């Protein structure tokens, strides 16, 4: 929930997850960035791993308007902590501000 709320407060970020997520998966895009490039920057410059693309669901991406590029997807599990959310939000803020 903290990631969804935080991303929604960043100008130029579009979130494709429910306001009250039922799991640890959040899909989003950053305006002016191809999702593959944004994913590579998050990985290489910030050490943050996200998935980029269609996530084996091209029909879903057609329905939500993100086809053919897809979205960035962050997935959280048992071993993640709130500071991981804060690191991702900080990195996305920096990317969004650079546009």
Buried (B, 14 or more C-beta within 10 A) or exposed (E): EEBBEBBEEBEBBBBBBEEEBEEEBBBBBBEEBEBEEBBEBBEEEBEBEBBBBBBEBBEBBEEEEBBEBBBBBBEBEEEEEEEBBEBBBEBBBBBBEEE
